Amino acid sequence: MTKARAIHFLCSTIGKKYLMGLTGLVWMGFVAAHMAGNLLIFVSADAYNSYGHALTSGNIIYIAETVLILALLSHIYLAIRLTMENRRARPIAYKVKPSGGEKDTNWYAKTMAIHGTLILFFIVSHLITFKYGANYRTTIDGVEMRDLFRLIVEEFHEPGLLAWYFVALIFLLFHLRHGASSVFQSFGLLHPAYQPLIKKFALAYAVIVVGGFMSQPIFVYFFK
């Protein structure tokens, strides 16, 4: 494929859907890995802090953050563009809604923009809290590092923050559940024969990821 044809493809509706799926996959992988890494909080404060220090002490963190930010901004931009294109193509709503599609039966599929915006606000607030919050220090095996465990314990004992965290995670559950299914459609892989399996995978993925995130503040609030 020539450069001109590649650009033409990426600018087309199908190309945008491919990029939408790709950027969604990047964040699907990140949130799953982030949740799994954070489970070290159940092991010990030292294990959790050592994990956080390993992630942030090298230059790779800057590469990862750049990729995630670009993927997030691209995902938002593509979502807006595709929504606008769909509305221009169908300016008048159907009097009778088509049946059989997941997008037509699930309310959270129709409100992706709303809870996507709420999740964006959550990501920003979460970043401010844990990346730029109080810089407590601790020493593990002779290495001084940031005491993220102390910070998270302190934050998760704030009722207001805890409530906001759980509300955001509920919306994240809806977003991931639909997004994990839609990514197959973006790549043209949502064959009717595979739909039941894909739906089960999407639900399992969303429940595992969000359940893992929810387990952490519950553990901190009641046991730390």
Backbone torsions as a table, in degrees:
resi	resn	phi	psi	omega
1	MET	NA	126.7	179.7
2	THR	-70.8	165.8	-179.4
3	LYS	-62.1	-42.0	-178.9
4	ALA	-64.3	-42.2	179.5
5	ARG	-68.2	-35.2	178.5
6	ALA	-65.3	-43.2	178.7
7	ILE	-64.5	-42.3	178.5
8	HIS	-60.4	-41.3	-180.0
9	PHE	-65.3	-45.3	-178.3
10	LEU	-67.0	-25.2	178.4
11	CYS	-85.3	-11.4	179.3
12	SER	-78.5	168.8	179.2
13	THR	-61.7	-42.8	179.3
14	ILE	-64.2	-41.5	178.7
15	GLY	-62.4	-41.9	178.1
16	LYS	-62.6	-37.6	179.2
17	LYS	-67.2	-36.9	175.4
18	TYR	-62.3	-46.3	179.4
19	LEU	-65.7	-36.4	177.1
20	MET	-61.2	-44.1	178.1
21	GLY	-66.3	-39.3	-179.4
22	LEU	-65.0	-46.8	178.9
23	THR	-66.0	-33.1	175.4
24	GLY	-65.2	-40.2	178.1
25	LEU	-62.4	-38.6	178.9
26	VAL	-58.0	-46.7	-178.1
27	TRP	-76.2	-29.4	174.0
28	MET	-61.8	-44.0	178.6
29	GLY	-65.8	-39.8	-178.5
30	PHE	-65.6	-47.9	-176.4
31	VAL	-65.4	-34.5	177.6
32	ALA	-66.7	-44.4	179.5
33	ALA	-67.4	-39.1	179.4
34	HIS	-64.0	-43.3	178.4
35	MET	-62.5	-46.2	-178.5
36	ALA	-62.4	-43.0	178.5
37	GLY	-63.9	-38.4	-178.9
38	ASN	-68.6	-16.8	178.2
39	LEU	-65.7	-12.0	175.3
40	LEU	-63.3	-13.3	176.6
41	ILE	-62.8	-24.5	177.8
42	PHE	-77.7	-17.3	-178.6
43	VAL	-81.7	-60.9	178.6
44	SER	-173.6	164.8	177.0
45	ALA	-63.7	-39.8	-179.3
46	ASP	-65.2	-41.2	179.3
47	ALA	-63.6	-41.6	-179.5
48	TYR	-66.7	-45.2	-179.3
49	ASN	-68.6	-36.7	178.8
50	SER	-65.7	-37.7	177.2
51	TYR	-64.3	-46.7	178.6
52	GLY	-62.7	-38.7	179.5
53	HIS	-67.6	-40.2	179.6
54	ALA	-62.9	-36.3	-179.3
55	LEU	-71.4	-34.3	-171.1
56	THR	-103.8	-5.3	-174.3
57	SER	-85.9	-15.4	-179.2
58	GLY	-107.6	175.2	-179.7
59	ASN	-74.8	-16.0	-176.9
60	ILE	-63.2	-24.5	180.0
61	ILE	-62.1	-34.8	-179.2
62	TYR	-70.4	-37.3	177.0
63	ILE	-66.0	-45.6	-178.9
64	ALA	-62.6	-43.7	-179.7
65	GLU	-64.2	-39.3	179.2
66	THR	-63.5	-45.1	179.3
67	VAL	-62.1	-43.6	-178.1
68	LEU	-66.3	-41.6	-179.9
69	ILE	-66.2	-44.9	178.9
70	LEU	-63.2	-40.4	178.9
71	ALA	-65.0	-40.7	-179.4
72	LEU	-66.7	-47.0	179.9
73	LEU	-63.6	-40.4	178.6
74	SER	-65.2	-40.1	179.9
75	HIS	-62.0	-44.2	179.5
76	ILE	-65.4	-46.5	-179.4
77	TYR	-60.4	-46.7	-178.8
78	LEU	-65.3	-37.7	178.4
79	ALA	-61.5	-42.8	-179.9
80	ILE	-66.9	-45.7	-178.1
81	ARG	-62.9	-45.6	-178.6
82	LEU	-66.4	-36.6	177.3
83	THR	-64.8	-43.5	178.9
84	MET	-64.2	-41.6	179.4
85	GLU	-65.0	-39.3	178.4
86	ASN	-64.9	-39.0	179.8
87	ARG	-69.6	-37.1	177.7
88	ARG	-67.8	-35.6	-179.8
89	ALA	-73.5	-25.9	-179.1
90	ARG	-137.2	71.4	-174.8
91	PRO	-66.1	-24.0	-179.9
92	ILE	-109.2	125.2	-177.6
93	ALA	-64.9	148.5	177.9
94	TYR	-63.5	137.9	175.0
95	LYS	-73.0	-35.2	175.6
96	VAL	-119.8	118.8	-176.3
97	LYS	-74.8	138.1	177.5
98	PRO	-65.8	150.9	-177.4
99	SER	-112.6	167.1	174.1
100	GLY	97.2	-17.8	-178.6
101	GLY	-98.0	147.2	-179.2
102	GLU	-63.7	-35.0	-178.3
103	LYS	-65.6	-22.7	-177.7
104	ASP	-90.8	-10.9	-175.0
105	THR	-112.3	-21.9	-177.0
106	ASN	-105.0	123.0	-178.1
107	TRP	-63.9	-33.6	-178.7
108	TYR	-69.1	-21.8	175.3
109	ALA	-70.6	-30.2	-178.9
110	LYS	-85.0	-12.2	-176.9
111	THR	-118.3	28.3	-179.5
112	MET	-57.9	-37.1	-178.9
113	ALA	-65.4	-37.1	-177.6
114	ILE	-68.8	-55.6	-178.5
115	HIS	-75.2	-20.5	172.4
116	GLY	-64.8	-39.1	177.2
117	THR	-66.2	-41.7	178.0
118	LEU	-63.7	-39.0	178.2
119	ILE	-65.9	-36.7	177.1
120	LEU	-61.4	-45.3	177.0
121	PHE	-61.0	-37.6	178.8
122	PHE	-64.7	-43.9	179.9
123	ILE	-59.8	-43.9	-179.7
124	VAL	-63.9	-47.0	-179.1
125	SER	-66.5	-37.2	178.6
126	HIS	-64.9	-41.0	178.4
127	LEU	-63.1	-45.4	-179.9
128	ILE	-61.5	-41.7	-176.8
129	THR	-67.8	-48.8	-170.9
130	PHE	-99.4	-19.9	176.4
131	LYS	-91.5	-36.4	-176.5
132	TYR	-117.0	16.5	178.6
133	GLY	-78.3	-166.0	-178.2
134	ALA	-54.1	133.8	-176.3
135	ASN	-99.7	72.4	175.0
136	TYR	-72.4	150.8	-177.4
137	ARG	-120.8	150.2	175.4
138	THR	-147.0	163.4	178.9
139	THR	-124.3	127.3	-180.0
140	ILE	-128.0	121.4	-178.2
141	ASP	52.1	40.9	176.6
142	GLY	80.7	2.0	-179.3
143	VAL	-108.2	123.2	177.5
144	GLU	-81.0	136.6	-178.7
145	MET	-152.6	171.5	179.5
146	ARG	-73.0	137.1	179.2
147	ASP	-90.5	79.1	179.3
148	LEU	-68.8	-28.8	179.6
149	PHE	-62.1	-44.6	178.4
150	ARG	-62.5	-41.4	-180.0
151	LEU	-63.5	-44.6	-176.9
152	ILE	-69.0	-35.0	176.4
153	VAL	-65.0	-42.3	179.4
154	GLU	-63.3	-44.0	-177.0
155	GLU	-71.4	-39.4	-176.3
156	PHE	-79.2	2.9	170.3
157	HIS	-100.9	7.7	173.6
158	GLU	-94.7	111.7	-175.7
159	PRO	-55.1	-40.7	-178.4
160	GLY	-64.3	-46.0	178.9
161	LEU	-65.1	-39.8	-179.5
162	LEU	-63.0	-43.3	179.4
163	ALA	-63.2	-45.5	179.0
164	TRP	-61.9	-38.5	179.3
165	TYR	-61.4	-45.3	-178.2
166	PHE	-70.7	-38.0	177.3
167	VAL	-61.7	-45.6	179.9
168	ALA	-63.1	-37.5	-179.5
169	LEU	-68.8	-33.5	176.6
170	ILE	-64.0	-43.7	176.9
171	PHE	-66.6	-34.5	177.2
172	LEU	-63.9	-36.9	177.2
173	LEU	-58.6	-47.2	178.9
174	PHE	-63.1	-43.3	-176.1
175	HIS	-65.9	-44.6	-179.5
176	LEU	-69.0	-38.8	-178.9
177	ARG	-61.1	-45.1	179.4
178	HIS	-75.9	-40.6	-178.2
179	GLY	-64.1	-39.6	-179.4
180	ALA	-65.7	-27.8	176.0
181	SER	-81.4	-42.4	-176.1
182	SER	-67.3	-25.9	-178.2
183	VAL	-62.2	-32.1	177.0
184	PHE	-67.9	-36.4	177.4
185	GLN	-67.4	-38.1	179.5
186	SER	-60.5	-33.8	179.9
187	PHE	-94.6	8.7	178.0
188	GLY	71.1	28.2	-176.2
189	LEU	-109.9	6.6	-176.3
190	LEU	-85.2	68.4	178.4
191	HIS	-75.2	140.3	-179.4
192	PRO	-52.1	-34.1	-178.4
193	ALA	-67.9	-25.8	-177.4
194	TYR	-98.7	-6.9	-173.7
195	GLN	-56.4	-45.8	179.3
196	PRO	-59.0	-42.1	-179.8
197	LEU	-67.2	-41.8	180.0
198	ILE	-63.7	-41.7	179.0
199	LYS	-63.3	-40.2	178.8
200	LYS	-65.8	-42.1	178.0
201	PHE	-61.8	-45.8	-178.2
202	ALA	-61.9	-42.8	179.8
203	LEU	-66.4	-44.5	-179.8
204	ALA	-62.7	-44.3	178.7
205	TYR	-58.9	-48.7	-177.8
206	ALA	-64.0	-42.9	-178.8
207	VAL	-66.2	-42.4	-179.9
208	ILE	-64.6	-46.9	-178.4
209	VAL	-64.5	-51.8	-177.7
210	VAL	-68.9	-38.5	176.6
211	GLY	-60.6	-40.2	177.2
212	GLY	-63.7	-42.1	177.6
213	PHE	-64.9	-40.8	-178.3
214	MET	-68.4	-30.6	-178.0
215	SER	-64.7	-27.4	-175.4
216	GLN	-70.7	-52.2	177.7
217	PRO	-65.5	-31.1	176.5
218	ILE	-63.7	-45.2	178.5
219	PHE	-61.8	-45.8	-178.7
220	VAL	-64.2	-46.5	-174.6
221	TYR	-64.1	-39.5	-174.7
222	PHE	-94.8	-20.6	-172.5
223	PHE	-124.3	-3.8	-178.9
224	LYS	-126.4	NA	NA
